[in-house]
């Protein structure tokens, strides 16, 4: 299975701190995406990083991809209480639909 | 910004009844998907739809489920003879370029089977 697994399962930080979440997967991928889900709400697409890319930025978000280690990380800098959510990585490859990991629950305390 | 719209936001149905979950994908998107998330569990792929036919489906998507694009804008998921274990959040998603692209998800329909 190419399913991504996020780590840690839960993360609690203070507002203003940086939050780092990791995703590991098992098979080769074409791209990897990160999504956010607020409690009881839909999934919001954050960033897509392709297998030939190593790093991408979007605002306070920074995603890295290491295909040799089959891992990705999502860094949220200067976190805010509104960043409190679950974060999922989803791995994609030709011939297979995106598979979501179980997610990291991030709590940003004011 | 374009959105994927799902209706209803919450549906309660009796076991054994049929339900239809509705989605309006982004108008120029070509690929459509249904995912579900049982409370507290992972987001699971159900089915993908392209060019007016199912392109892929998971083991979950058995004969109880069907999808349809009845017109140029709607994309529906029908669940026949609902079971208690069908209770979940159902998400519709669309994409312009399939797996090469990010998916835009709707806010979901919470289905409760009683």
Interface residues (C-beta under 8 A of the other chain):
Chain A: X30 X31 X33 X35 X40 X41 X42 X43 X44 X45 X48 X88 X92 X93 X94 X96 X97 X98 X99 X100 X101 X102 X103
Chain B: X33 X35 X41 X42 X43 X44 X45 X48 X56 X89 X91 X93 X99 X100 X101 X102 X103 X104 X105 X106 X107 X108 X110
